[in-house]
């Protein structure tokens, strides 16, 4: 007889493992990322040192949302939608760095936000709590997109 905590723990470990693999697999090289870090940024971007912590919070909320989404729906299709969201979000930096194109990054960031809105609407039907956990990304993404768009203007 299995304990009631085993399946939730396995689901959480699977979600976090897939996230870790996607993040690791879609990270730019050090030299590419170094190019990105040398670009000029808007003067109003005074909180850049907090951005990694912001993304850590967003990814934590994302994992919790996926976990709640799974338990409220048991839908493989919904998990595939979360995976697409994660790939879009993580591809942003990779595409910018690999292609040295802030314009392509802006496009991916915009697509990620649109997909995130749709995902949130779908998830809200089965788990309002899971939908609320997607809000940090939906609030932060336009800020990141604006930064990228302004960086494109500063680094022609």
C-alpha positions, 0 to 999 in steps of 0.5 A: 500500500502506497503512502498518500504522499508518494505520488505528489512527491513524484509529480513534484520531482518530475516537474522540477526535473523537467524544468531543470533539464529545459533550463540547462538545455536552453542556456546560452554559452558563457561567451554568448551571455558575456556579449549580452551582459556588455550591452547598454541598458536603459538608465531606469534599469536600476534593479538589474542585480535583483533580476536573477532573484525575480526569475527564481521566484517566477520559476518557483511559482511556475513549478507550483502552478504546474503541480497544482494544475496537474493535480486539479486536471490530470491532463497531459495536454495541460502539462504540454502547455506548461512545457511550451511556456517554459521553452518560450521563456527559457528560449528568450535569452538563448535566442538573443545570445546565440543570434545576437538579436534583441529584436528576436528576443523581443518577439519571443518574449511577446509570444511567451507573454501571450501564451502565458495569458492563454495558459493562465485562462485555461488553468483558472478553469480547473485551479484558480490557485495555479492560475494565481501562481502564473501572475508573477510571470505575467506581471514581470514579462512586460517589464523584461520585454520593455527592457529588451525593446529599449536595449535594442534602441540603445545597441543598434 
